[in-house]
Structures are given as structure tokens and as C-alpha cells.
Amino acid sequence: MKKMLKYLLVFIIIFSFVFSMQVGTVSAATKSQATEFVTRLYRIVLEREPDEAGLQANAGKILSKKGTGALLVSDFFFSPEFMAKNKNNRDFVTFLFRACFNREPDDSSNNWISMLDKGYSRNFVLANFVNAAEFKNLCAGYGVKQGYIDPGSAPQITVSHIPIIGLHGIENQPSGRYEISASAFDFLCGTLKHMGYETITLNDLYNHYAKGTKLPAKPVIITSDDGYQNMYTVAFPILKKYKYKMTVFLISSYIGDSNSSRRNNDFDSGIKGIAVRPMLIWPEVSQMNRYGCEFQSHSWSHSIMKDIPLEAAKNELIQSKKDIEMHTGKPVIFIAWPHSATSNEVIGLLGQSGYVGALYWGGGVQSLSSIDFARLNRVQIVAEISPEAYGKVLGLQ
């Protein structure tokens, strides 16, 4: 393994040297050149024609000299729209060759794919493309300044899987299979801490793949659906006890502004085995948000997305994202599908609506080597699983 990594790093040095030859001269881009440069990125990376607003905004960055070719390429490849396409590593490298070098991949592409498969970040690989002289020459043809992207370190993933824990309610006196007791949640957190696991958020996981930010040696993500008040009154004190954080998926139309407007879980009204419970309010969300907990979408109204018109599903995605971002000031780029029910057509709305990924209720322990952000798995923790079995169910090591 070490010998292989050594060869890969030698390859990077040679790659950078070869493409540092024959550097082109850059003159200021005209409006026509800036528009052409941006248009080709839309066509190659996003595989569509540019929308007028996006075209003008991106071309404006070049003309105002606030944007460089490298930064624009990075913006396109790490945009929610592209990330939602969930391209595999081979496709990602192919798109880089086309966007940065205006050609199909050569034999060196296998080296880049191998690096990605071994845990190097996509930012690390993209940086080597946009920092190359071949890309500088391409930029010069459009009068665009090349710029520079910091590749950062070459992070190594030290675990092959990450448990993404799926919960609903946590109560002192739980009721039904979708609630666990406070003592069981305390046992879960204590077990994770004892075995060396550290909590991360979904944004942390995304940033690792997109930007190369490091993950702890043994990461775990704790999630809860719906947004019950017991996340604040019961789970939050336990999280603080262990210096842990969690991700809560909110049904944004059910989150009130104050106690006087606090709602109950009417979306589950009449379902056998589910107790009537109060929901969070935004002041409680704000306190958990300031501490470091993450809030993502569980839709606007808890509709079954595959059973409603596509336009209505898109509105559910957009409105819940808008609501939560307005109150937390942080990006909402993931959704947990209500009832774990979706369709390929609804999944196709993710990028259009500003999301990069989605989670299901179940599916098992998530592999890190073959991650598909549009179809992230979770391990269900429900009442019938004894706390003593949590370690086995979660595949803890």
C-alpha cells in the first residue's frame, strides 16, 4: 500500500511538471469570451444550457476580475446541481479532462481514479487539474486568468464504513417502536464514546469528499427524523454530556415560533403505536444550532414525495430548505425522505432544488468507499433492539 501511494505521489509531481511547460499569455477577457467560457462549463459539467441569471453572474465574475478559471471550475464541480448527479470517480475524472483540458481522458486517468478510490478528496484531484499549465493555456484562449486552488492535504480515510444512526423520538417514558428511552440513548452515546467514535454532521461528510476536510479516525452520524421537542429536552443534555452533536431532520411547517404556536405531530395522527408528541420550536432549534447540532430537511409538510405531483415535491424541497436556512444560517443540502418513500423522478429534483444528498430509513451501515450521496443508508435504532446489541447492529469496531 505504501509503495503504491509513493508511486501515485511521484505521478502527481511528473504530471504537474509536464503541464507546467508552454504557458500561455493571458489578456483581459471580452464579454463574449467570458460568456463562451462559462457556457462550456454549463454544457460539460452540468450537461445543460446555461440559465440567463447564472450565465450573467458567472461571466460577471470573470469580467470584474473577481473570478478565475480555477475558481469557476471548482464552483461548477462542487455545486449542489453537479453533486446531486452522484457521478462515480471515473466519471468525475472524465469530466475534469473535458472541462479543464478540452479532451478525453488519457492513460493517466487511471492514476487519478485510483487516488480517489483510496480516499483522496475530489478537491485534491481537481486542484491538480486546474493548477496545470494545460488548463492555463485553455484559459488564455478565452482571456481568463487561470487562478489557483489549494489542493490541501491528501487525507486518508482510516475506516471503511460510517454508521449513520436513524432515530425518531427519545423520551423518559417512551411509547411505541419509534421511541427509545433516555437511558438507552445515554447508553448508545456512552458506547460510541468508549469505542473511540466522534460525531460528525452530514455537512462534515460532504465537505470531506468535496473539499478534503479531515474526518476523525472513527466518525459516526446520529440523526433523528421529524423534529420532536424531546430532541431539545431529552437528547440535547445527553449530547452535551458526551460532547456530541447530531443531525435533526425537520418538517419545517411543524416548527413554531414560540410555545404559543408549538404544534404536535399531527402528521402521524391516528397511526397505531405512535404517541401524540410536541414538536420543536425555532428558539430551541437555535440553541441546538449554536451548540453545533445540524438541521436538515424532512420536507415541508411530511408528504409522501412519490405520491404528489413533481412540482409539489419540488416546492416541498425548496420551502423546507428556505425555512431552515433562514433560522439557522447554515446550508440545508440533505433531506431524509418522509416514510423513506421517493422515486427516481423526485431524486432528480435534488440538484434543481439546492440539495446534494438524501437519506433513507434503513439500508445498513454506510460504506465510505462507494458512497452515493443521493442514496445514503442509515441503521434504524428502534425500541425492540436492546441497548446491549447496539454495537453489533451498528458494526462498531
Secondary structure, 3 states (H helix, E strand, C coil): CHHHHHHHHHHHHHHHHHCCCCCCCCCCCCHHHHHHHHHHHHHHHHCCCCCHHHHHHHHHHHHCCCCCHHHHHHHHHCCHHHHCCCCCHHHHHHHHHHHHHCCCCCCCHHHHHHHHHCCCCHHHHHHHHHCCHHHHHHHHCCCCCCCCCCCCCCCCCCCCEECEEEECEEECCCCCCCEEEHHHHHHHHHHHHHCCCEECCHHHHHHHHHHCCCCCCCEEEEEEEECECHHHHHHHHHHHHCCCCCEEEECHHHCECCHHHCCECHHHCCCCCCCCCEECEHHHHHHHHHHCCEEEECCCCCCCHHHCCHHHHHHHHHHHHHHHHHHHCCCCCEEECHHHCCCHHHHCHHHHCCCCEEEEEEECCEECCCCCHHHEEEEECCCCCCHHHHHHHHCCC
